[in-house]
Amino acid sequence: MEVLESLPTLLKSFWYIAIPTSLIFLIQTVITFSGLDIADGFDTDFDAHSHDGGDFQWFSLRNLINFLLGFSWTGISFYATIGEKPWFLITLSFVVGVLFVLLFFFVIKQVQKLAEDNSFKITNTLDKTAEVYLTIPENKKGKGKIMISVNGAFHELEAMTENDRIPSGSAVKVIKIENNILIVETI
């Protein structure tokens, strides 16, 4: 650390923030990409949820690291060109640190959009077409079965019709649901 001792105080401060912050960031990155969930048991987040209903926490160890990473490396990078105006360099570093946190929020928001609920809900069958698997008796006198695709997965479900008998292999459309039984009509 003798190299740092010869530096001006402001630049030295940026380096003292950048080195441990970068190491912690690297450790967090390795833990994240390796799938380890080591953070469980350590409650480093404060309860400060955003107003948009998300679970973003403004004050967390990860956000502090992101802020300090942007703050310190901006200070180091621009010290040679803006070092004679320390107030401007600190302000610029602060703004970039905040931008790092906002960028992290944006990336997390985009990743959360990728999470998709593919659980089967019978209501998703309404107005969909299907193929009769087992003949459906006329006028709701009995149940048949249909094969229907919902969210890319095929389901075999019980069905009834209010009209004439529908033979196997016929194309039908789901018009309503009664007691978890699909009511269909021929197309």
Buried (B, 14 or more C-beta within 10 A) or exposed (E): EEEEEEBEEBBBBBBBBBEEBBEBBEEBEEEEEEEEEEBEEEEEBEEEEEEEEEEBBEEBBBBBBBBBBBBBBBBBBBBEEBBEEBEEBBEBBBEBBBBBBEEBBEEBEEEEEEEEEEEEEBEBBEEBBBBBBBBBBEEBEEBBBBEBEBEEEEBEBBBBBEEEBBEEEBEBBBEEBEEEBBBBBBE
